[in-house]
Amino acid sequence: MDLNGEYLIEADRQTVWEALNNPEILAECVPGCEKLEMTSETEMSATVAIRIGPVKARFSGDVTLENINAPESYTIVGEGKGGIAGFAKGGADVKLTEQEGGTLLSYTVDAQVGGKLAQLGSRLIDSTAKKLADKFFKDFSEKVGSA
């Protein structure tokens, strides 16, 4: 699954960067997030409950931040296990560019799913992933832009 997008956030780049590295802000914005905590300067553990079509799953996993170029870009790499529902793993490149009116956040995701989730079909998975990403960035933009 490949997914990409851009969002203009009405805040300066440093503010957006700090928010992207703040587990409290991220936990409030990630759809279905039950727990998100930093385990080191570049690692987080998370528990997220989501529904994709008829499959409801609770994923537990770890995320690592790599290729960090503060406050401009990084790569997020992670894997989550959802028990009988399957697994999801992949990465995302995130880039912040200063623009008039705020900061342009660009992302490119490459992810794979397995287990029951993979049986749902790529169209359903892709459309659900896009909806979840849109919800995250809408909530993130509102939270960070109002800070």
Backbone bond lengths (Angstrom), bond angles and torsions (degrees), N, CA, C in turn:
res aa  C-N    CA-C-N  psi(-1)  N-CA   C-N-CA  omega(-1)  CA-C   N-CA-C  phi
1 M - - - 1.441 - - 1.524 108.56 -
2 D 1.294 115.94 127.96 1.461 121.72 175.38 1.518 108.02 -116.23
3 L 1.318 115.24 137.94 1.455 121.26 -177.48 1.515 107.33 -145.94
4 N 1.326 116.73 136.94 1.457 118.70 175.96 1.514 109.32 -148.88
5 G 1.336 114.20 161.27 1.445 118.88 -179.33 1.512 111.50 -175.28
6 E 1.325 114.14 174.81 1.467 121.82 178.54 1.524 108.31 -139.29
7 Y 1.308 115.20 143.37 1.459 121.09 177.42 1.519 108.62 -139.11
8 L 1.331 116.54 134.19 1.459 121.44 175.17 1.524 107.45 -91.98
9 I 1.320 116.06 121.51 1.457 122.09 -179.18 1.527 107.41 -110.23
10 E 1.314 116.50 127.41 1.460 121.70 -175.62 1.529 110.94 -79.97
11 A 1.315 114.79 67.74 1.464 122.21 177.24 1.520 107.12 -159.31
12 D 1.337 116.95 158.90 1.460 119.26 179.58 1.533 109.80 -72.47
13 R 1.324 115.93 162.01 1.461 121.79 -173.86 1.527 112.59 -59.79
14 Q 1.318 118.35 -40.66 1.461 120.81 -179.54 1.528 111.32 -62.37
15 T 1.326 116.66 -41.01 1.463 121.36 179.13 1.528 110.39 -64.13
16 V 1.330 116.45 -43.49 1.464 120.75 178.86 1.528 110.08 -64.41
17 W 1.333 117.18 -43.20 1.467 121.74 179.34 1.537 110.61 -59.09
18 E 1.320 115.83 -47.62 1.469 120.01 -179.39 1.528 110.87 -61.69
19 A 1.330 117.26 -39.56 1.462 120.94 179.24 1.528 111.33 -66.73
20 L 1.336 117.07 -37.74 1.467 120.74 178.28 1.525 112.36 -66.67
21 N 1.303 116.74 -15.98 1.459 121.69 179.92 1.529 112.24 -110.98
22 N 1.326 116.36 12.76 1.462 122.02 -178.85 1.533 108.68 -107.29
23 P 1.340 117.44 108.49 1.469 119.24 -176.03 1.527 113.75 -61.93
24 E 1.322 118.77 -28.73 1.459 120.18 178.89 1.526 111.16 -67.01
25 I 1.321 116.53 -43.96 1.468 120.50 178.78 1.524 109.75 -66.98
26 L 1.332 117.03 -45.42 1.460 120.58 -179.43 1.524 111.22 -60.68
27 A 1.337 116.93 -42.77 1.468 120.77 -179.16 1.522 111.37 -60.30
28 E 1.327 116.95 -35.21 1.464 120.80 179.35 1.527 112.31 -72.54
29 C 1.333 116.80 -21.79 1.458 120.73 -174.29 1.532 114.27 -102.91
30 V 1.321 117.91 -24.93 1.463 121.32 -179.21 1.529 108.62 -73.49
31 P 1.342 118.07 119.62 1.465 119.93 179.81 1.535 111.29 -58.88
32 G 1.332 115.62 129.67 1.454 120.99 177.35 1.520 115.68 77.21
33 C 1.320 117.28 7.86 1.464 120.08 -177.10 1.524 110.24 -69.09
34 E 1.328 115.35 124.40 1.457 121.29 176.85 1.521 111.47 -102.10
35 K 1.339 116.37 -28.20 1.459 120.90 -178.79 1.528 108.72 -156.72
36 L 1.322 115.58 137.85 1.463 121.11 173.96 1.515 106.98 -150.90
37 E 1.315 115.91 120.46 1.463 118.66 -179.65 1.520 110.86 -142.78
38 M 1.325 114.10 146.88 1.459 121.05 176.19 1.525 108.03 -75.61
39 T 1.323 116.37 131.23 1.466 120.32 176.14 1.520 110.68 -107.02
40 S 1.341 116.47 -15.11 1.462 123.31 172.24 1.523 106.27 -160.42
41 E 1.329 117.85 -175.47 1.468 119.76 179.92 1.522 112.65 -65.55
42 T 1.335 117.59 -22.46 1.462 120.38 -176.95 1.524 113.28 -125.02
43 E 1.339 117.74 10.87 1.460 119.78 -177.57 1.521 111.26 -133.39
44 M 1.344 114.80 144.37 1.453 122.00 176.86 1.521 108.65 -134.49
45 S 1.325 115.83 152.40 1.461 120.43 170.71 1.522 106.51 -117.32
46 A 1.344 115.27 146.94 1.458 119.55 -174.82 1.519 111.41 -143.64
47 T 1.335 114.56 155.10 1.456 122.77 169.46 1.525 106.12 -131.25
48 V 1.339 115.55 125.04 1.460 121.53 -176.51 1.529 108.64 -133.54
49 A 1.326 117.58 133.31 1.465 122.50 175.98 1.527 108.37 -109.28
50 I 1.329 116.08 124.41 1.467 120.29 -179.56 1.522 110.65 -138.75
51 R 1.321 115.01 164.27 1.459 121.93 174.66 1.528 107.13 -122.61
52 I 1.318 114.42 129.39 1.465 120.66 174.02 1.515 106.10 -123.48
53 G 1.324 116.25 106.87 1.463 120.14 -175.22 1.518 109.01 58.63
54 P 1.338 117.17 -128.56 1.467 120.59 -178.40 1.533 114.37 -82.24
55 V 1.327 117.11 -4.82 1.460 120.83 -175.16 1.524 110.70 -100.08
56 K 1.335 114.81 121.86 1.461 120.82 174.93 1.523 106.40 -108.41
57 A 1.318 116.76 131.75 1.466 119.28 -176.79 1.517 111.21 -143.17
58 R 1.317 113.87 153.33 1.460 121.43 173.38 1.525 105.56 -114.57
59 F 1.325 115.26 117.67 1.457 121.41 -178.94 1.518 110.03 -101.95
60 S 1.313 115.75 134.92 1.455 122.15 171.65 1.516 106.69 -118.49
61 G 1.316 116.30 135.00 1.451 117.65 -178.42 1.504 113.07 -166.59
62 D 1.304 113.08 -177.24 1.455 122.13 -178.72 1.516 109.86 -124.76
63 V 1.327 114.82 146.71 1.459 122.33 179.40 1.522 107.81 -127.40
64 T 1.323 115.62 136.62 1.462 121.46 177.50 1.516 109.08 -121.39
65 L 1.323 116.51 137.48 1.461 122.49 175.79 1.526 107.85 -95.69
66 E 1.333 116.33 127.19 1.460 121.66 -178.40 1.524 109.43 -129.89
67 N 1.324 116.06 170.34 1.472 122.33 177.41 1.531 111.25 49.85
68 I 1.311 116.74 42.75 1.466 121.43 -174.68 1.524 110.57 -73.01
69 N 1.322 115.11 123.87 1.458 123.16 176.74 1.532 106.90 -130.28
70 A 1.342 115.95 74.31 1.469 121.44 -174.72 1.521 110.94 -66.25
71 P 1.334 118.52 141.29 1.457 130.29 -6.93 1.528 111.52 -98.15
72 E 1.319 116.74 39.37 1.461 120.38 -171.91 1.526 114.98 -105.85
73 S 1.342 118.39 -42.55 1.460 117.97 -174.08 1.522 111.79 -162.08
74 Y 1.327 114.35 160.87 1.457 122.08 169.00 1.517 109.45 -162.43
75 T 1.334 114.21 170.12 1.455 121.88 175.72 1.520 107.37 -115.22
76 I 1.326 115.62 133.37 1.456 121.92 176.84 1.525 106.71 -105.17
77 V 1.324 117.06 125.53 1.458 121.87 178.58 1.518 107.84 -123.56
78 G 1.336 116.82 131.88 1.447 117.92 -178.43 1.512 113.84 -157.08
79 E 1.315 113.61 168.76 1.457 121.44 176.94 1.507 108.16 -147.67
80 G 1.339 115.71 136.80 1.452 120.61 177.79 1.513 110.42 -129.74
81 K 1.313 115.48 143.05 1.458 120.90 178.24 1.519 108.46 -112.43
82 G 1.337 114.90 132.34 1.457 120.79 -177.79 1.510 113.00 -116.84
83 G 1.335 117.14 30.88 1.456 120.33 178.88 1.518 111.19 61.54
84 I 1.334 116.16 -132.59 1.458 121.26 -177.22 1.532 112.47 -63.40
85 A 1.330 117.29 -24.08 1.465 120.85 -179.90 1.524 111.58 -68.86
86 G 1.327 117.36 -26.25 1.458 119.82 178.04 1.513 112.56 122.61
87 F 1.310 114.86 -150.24 1.459 120.20 -177.28 1.522 109.72 -142.41
88 A 1.320 114.33 163.03 1.459 121.70 173.04 1.517 106.73 -137.94
89 K 1.318 116.69 136.97 1.460 120.03 175.98 1.515 108.52 -148.58
90 G 1.329 114.56 154.65 1.448 118.05 179.34 1.509 111.67 162.02
91 G 1.320 114.24 -162.37 1.452 119.81 -178.10 1.511 111.01 -149.52
92 A 1.322 114.23 165.67 1.460 121.07 178.31 1.520 108.77 -142.35
93 D 1.319 115.74 133.64 1.456 121.31 171.70 1.514 107.16 -95.98
94 V 1.332 116.19 127.52 1.462 122.00 -178.47 1.515 108.15 -119.68
95 K 1.331 116.20 131.96 1.469 121.01 179.94 1.517 109.39 -132.13
96 L 1.332 115.93 136.62 1.464 122.51 178.02 1.514 109.02 -113.39
97 T 1.328 115.99 128.34 1.457 121.67 179.85 1.519 108.80 -126.56
98 E 1.345 115.99 127.14 1.461 119.05 176.85 1.515 109.64 -66.83
99 Q 1.332 115.26 136.00 1.455 121.40 178.10 1.517 108.49 -142.16
100 E 1.314 115.10 162.59 1.455 118.66 174.38 1.524 108.20 -61.99
101 G 1.317 116.17 128.65 1.457 120.28 -179.72 1.512 114.15 92.76
102 G 1.342 118.13 -2.02 1.457 118.87 177.99 1.512 113.75 148.81
103 T 1.317 114.57 -142.98 1.455 122.05 -176.83 1.513 109.10 -127.32
104 L 1.323 116.49 130.14 1.454 121.74 176.19 1.525 108.26 -88.92
105 L 1.330 115.97 117.87 1.454 121.71 176.51 1.520 107.49 -99.45
106 S 1.334 116.53 120.47 1.466 122.27 178.11 1.516 107.83 -114.07
107 Y 1.325 116.39 141.88 1.460 118.91 178.02 1.525 110.80 -142.11
108 T 1.320 114.59 151.18 1.451 123.23 174.06 1.520 107.01 -134.67
109 V 1.330 116.51 124.49 1.457 121.90 -177.55 1.518 109.76 -114.49
110 D 1.315 115.54 138.69 1.461 122.16 171.78 1.520 105.71 -128.91
111 A 1.333 117.75 114.19 1.458 120.60 -175.15 1.527 110.77 -137.86
112 Q 1.314 114.76 156.28 1.460 121.57 176.22 1.524 107.71 -128.19
113 V 1.333 115.51 147.36 1.460 120.82 174.50 1.521 108.50 -126.29
114 G 1.329 115.79 153.70 1.457 120.73 178.34 1.507 110.30 -141.90
115 G 1.317 116.93 173.07 1.456 122.08 -179.33 1.517 111.22 80.08
116 K 1.336 116.13 -150.32 1.469 121.18 -179.54 1.521 111.73 -56.06
117 L 1.327 115.92 -36.37 1.473 119.27 -179.31 1.520 111.52 -58.73
118 A 1.313 116.66 -41.72 1.465 120.10 -178.08 1.525 111.41 -64.32
119 Q 1.334 117.45 -26.65 1.456 121.48 -179.50 1.534 112.48 -74.54
120 L 1.321 116.77 -13.50 1.468 120.36 -178.11 1.521 112.50 -73.11
121 G 1.313 116.83 -21.92 1.455 120.28 -179.42 1.510 112.08 99.43
122 S 1.314 114.71 144.96 1.461 120.56 -173.90 1.524 112.90 -66.59
123 R 1.320 119.34 -31.54 1.465 120.01 -178.34 1.528 111.25 -64.97
124 L 1.338 117.01 -43.89 1.459 120.72 179.47 1.529 110.39 -67.87
125 I 1.315 116.52 -43.16 1.463 120.46 179.50 1.522 110.53 -63.54
126 D 1.331 117.24 -45.88 1.466 120.91 -179.61 1.525 111.73 -62.40
127 S 1.344 117.14 -44.06 1.475 119.00 -178.28 1.526 110.54 -68.13
128 T 1.333 117.92 -37.29 1.461 120.67 177.55 1.524 110.53 -66.66
129 A 1.329 116.90 -42.95 1.470 120.49 178.87 1.521 110.66 -61.02
130 K 1.321 117.48 -40.94 1.469 121.64 179.04 1.530 110.12 -63.95
131 K 1.332 117.46 -43.04 1.469 120.88 178.58 1.529 110.86 -62.78
132 L 1.343 116.78 -43.91 1.460 120.42 179.39 1.526 111.21 -63.90
133 A 1.337 116.90 -41.28 1.469 120.59 178.32 1.525 110.33 -64.12
134 D 1.332 116.71 -44.37 1.465 119.87 179.12 1.523 111.24 -61.08
135 K 1.344 117.16 -41.56 1.461 120.24 178.97 1.523 110.26 -64.72
136 F 1.337 117.42 -44.29 1.458 120.14 178.88 1.527 110.51 -57.91
137 F 1.325 117.54 -51.83 1.459 120.22 -174.88 1.524 112.44 -69.66
138 K 1.325 118.13 -31.34 1.462 120.61 174.87 1.529 109.24 -64.13
139 D 1.345 116.41 -49.85 1.465 120.50 179.96 1.540 111.07 -64.51
140 F 1.326 116.26 -41.83 1.461 120.93 -179.81 1.535 110.40 -63.15
141 S 1.328 116.80 -44.96 1.469 121.23 179.43 1.517 111.29 -61.03
142 E 1.344 116.32 -43.15 1.463 119.49 179.76 1.516 110.98 -65.30
143 K 1.328 116.95 -42.26 1.469 120.73 -177.37 1.519 111.14 -69.35
144 V 1.317 117.69 -47.46 1.458 121.57 -176.15 1.532 111.28 -76.94
145 G 1.312 116.43 -37.43 1.464 120.74 -179.96 1.518 112.44 -67.06
146 S 1.324 117.19 -23.92 1.461 119.97 -179.08 1.532 111.86 -93.86
147 A 1.325 115.31 -4.14 1.484 119.27 -176.98 1.507 112.06 -70.38
